[in-house]
Amino acid sequence: MSLFLEMMSYPFLVRALAGGIFISLCAALLGVSLVLKRYSMIGDGLSHVSFGALSVAVAVGWSPIKFSIPIVVVAAFLLLRIRENGKIKSDAAIAVISASALAFGITVTSLTTGMTTDVSSYMFGSILAMSREDVLLAMALSAVVLCLFLFFYHKVFAVTFDENFARATGVKVGLYDGLFAVLTAVTIVLGMRMMGAMLISSLVIFPALTSMRIWKSFLGVVAASGVIAVICFCIGMVISYQYSTPAGASVVLVNLTAFLICAMIQNIRGR
C-alpha cells in the first residue's frame, strides 16, 4: 500500500495509471468480440498503421494523435471491407497493411527526423508520454464502449456470434461492425502512447483469451476480461515502478502469467 501511495505522488504516474486503466478496459471489452470473430490481430495491424501515420505527423510537425486517428479509422474500415468481400482472407489483409504501414513509417523516419524521442515513445511505449488530454480521451472512449455493451448487449452478442442471424432479426450489422472498427482504432492510437506499437495488440488479445479459459458465457467473459485487464495493468505498473522495467513489457508479462494460470486451472478442471 505504501508503494502505491508513493506512486500516486508523481503526477505523470497518476496520468499513466488513469489513462492505462481506461484504455485497458476498452481494449479488453472490444477484444472479446474481435477474438470470437477470429479478428484478434487487427490490433497489431492498426498499431503499425498508426506508427506510419505518427511518423508522418512528427516529420511535418503536426499533432500526432489528431492526424493518426482518422488514418487508422480509415484503415480499420478498409480491413472490414476486405473481410466482407472475401477475396483476401482477413489475416492476410492485416499482414499486408501492417507490413506496408510499418515499412512506410520507418522509411519516413529515417529520411526526415530520424528516431527522435517522440517516435521512439510511440514505437516502444513510454509512461511519460501520457498527457492530460490523452487521459480525457481515454475516459470518453471508455464511456462510449461501456454504453455500447450495457445498452446494446444483445445486439453485440448477435453480431459477434452470427452476423447472418443478426441481419435476419433486423440488426444493422454494418453499423455495429463500423462502430467496433472506429472504437478499436481510437483505442489502439491512444494505447500506443503507453504500450508502444509492438505491444498494444496484447491488450486486445490476452484478457479475452484468459477469461475464456474459466468462464463460458459471453457475459461472464466480457465482465471477466475487463476486470482482468485492469488488474493486470495495475500490477504491471507497480512491477515497472519497483524494478525499473519497461511499463508496456511488464503489463504484457503479467497478462501472460494470468493466462498461464487460468489455462492450468482449466486443465485441472478438465481432469
LINGILIN-V673076 format. One record per pair of residues at least 24 apart in sequence whose ideal C-beta (glycine too) atoms are under 7 Angstrom apart, sorted by sequence separation. I is the first residue (numbers start at 1). GAP is how many residues later the second one is. If there is no record, write none. Layout:
# LINGILIN-V673076
i={I	I}
gap={GAP	GAP}
This chain:
# LINGILIN-V673076
i={46	49	203	232	46	46	228	45	42	145	144	141	141	141	49	207	210	214	45	52	59	141	199	206	210	213	41	48	51	52	55	199	202	206	209	213	39	51	214	42	45	49	52	56	138	196	210	213	214	41	45	48	52	55	59	137	194	195	199	202	206	213	44	48	51	55	59	194	58	134	195	58	134	58	58	157	130	55	129	130	127	54	125	122	125	51	125	51	124	123	149	122	123	124	125	122	123	80	77	80	77	76	76	76	73	76	16	19	73	72	13	16	12	15	19	23	26	30	12	19	22	26	29	69	72	15	18	22	25	69	72	19	22	26	15	22	29	69	127	68	125	125	33	37	125	36	65	36	33	46	50	46	50	43	47	42	46	50	43	47	51	33	50	48	30	34	47	30	47	30	47	30	43	44	43	27	41	26	43	43	23	27	40	40	23	23	34	35	23	31	35	20	30	31	35	19	28	27	31	32	27	31	16	24	28	28	32	32	29	32	31	29	28	29	28	25	28	27	25	24	25	24	21	24	21	20	20	17	16	4	7	3	3}
gap={26	26	26	26	29	30	30	34	37	38	39	42	45	46	48	48	48	48	49	49	49	49	49	49	49	49	50	50	50	50	50	50	50	50	50	50	51	51	51	52	52	52	52	52	52	52	52	52	52	53	53	53	53	53	53	53	53	53	53	53	53	53	54	54	54	54	54	54	55	56	56	58	59	60	61	61	63	64	64	64	67	68	69	70	70	71	71	72	72	73	73	74	74	74	74	75	75	97	101	101	104	105	106	108	109	109	111	111	112	113	114	114	115	115	115	115	115	115	116	116	116	116	116	116	116	117	117	117	117	117	117	119	119	119	120	120	120	120	120	121	121	122	123	123	123	124	124	125	127	138	138	139	139	141	141	142	142	142	145	145	146	147	147	149	150	150	150	153	153	154	154	157	157	157	158	160	160	161	161	162	164	164	164	165	167	168	170	170	171	173	173	174	174	174	174	175	175	176	176	176	177	177	178	179	179	180	189	190	193	193	194	196	197	197	198	201	201	202	204	205	205	206	209	209	212	213	217	220	221	234	234	235	239}
